[in-house]
Amino acid sequence: MVRLRIGVALQDAALDPKQTGRELLDLQGRLYGLGAQQRRRRVEELLVLVDIGDAIDRRIGTYSGGMKRRLDLAAALVHEPEILFLDEPTTGLDPMSRAAVWDEVRRLNEQRGMTIFLTTQYLEEADALADRVGIIAHGRIVAEGTPAELKRSVGSDLIIVKCRPADSEQVARVLSTVQSLGSIEASADEVVIAAEHGAKAISPVAVALSEAGIAIDGLTLRTPTLDDVFLHVTGERMGEDAA
């Protein structure tokens, strides 16, 4: 019964290149026990949903990466599941195809009321799509909440000091003596400082570094992202090994 209520689209789409898109969706419907009329109706509905167009009657081997991803998503939706699991659905896609998949995920959630569990290494994707985000490091959930809650947890503003990798620890030590600064994280060629009022704090930061005789490559102010949250709670940047 569980399989009838969930849909799954894995990171690597398992599609037969010799089938047409229509044949694949029809086969998927048959595997879920749908009758011929139900299958025809679902294929037509999914064509509108994932916007494959006339390519539905071409062999899958001729599809672009984005089209294959959308077809795989359609196959996971043939039986109208209540819950959808997406494993890194936009990995390797060009920006246009990624945007198309984002649109489909939003529509499924907002218009169909579908619950979606999505894993991704693109934290801007989680920020754009998710109501709740869980950050996993080394097999454990190390932070969980809405995107806004998680970003607030590292401060309302961030000051980024770009420097030589050999100087990052020294920069962090100097700035630890500056009042009104929050957490200070040094990694590779930059130091990230959380500050409640970044516009007021950036000047004391510049003065402290100048007085310490540390040459820097850049000093910028921005609001936090989920990448900053990931760095804050794990101590490392998001990447293949940190996923």
Secondary structure, 3 states (H helix, E strand, C coil): CHHHHEEEECCCCCCCCCCEHHHHHHHHHHHCCCCHHHHHHHHHHHHHHHCCHHHHHCEHHHCCHHHHHHHHHHHHHCCCCCEEEEECCCCCCCHHHHHHHHHHHHHHHHHHCCEEEEECCCHHHHHHHCCCEEEEECCEEEEEECHHHHHHCCCCEEEEEECCHHHHHHHHHHHCCCCCEEEEEEECCEEEEEECCHHHHHHHHHHHHHHCCCCCCEEEEECCCHHHHHHHHHCCCCCCCCC
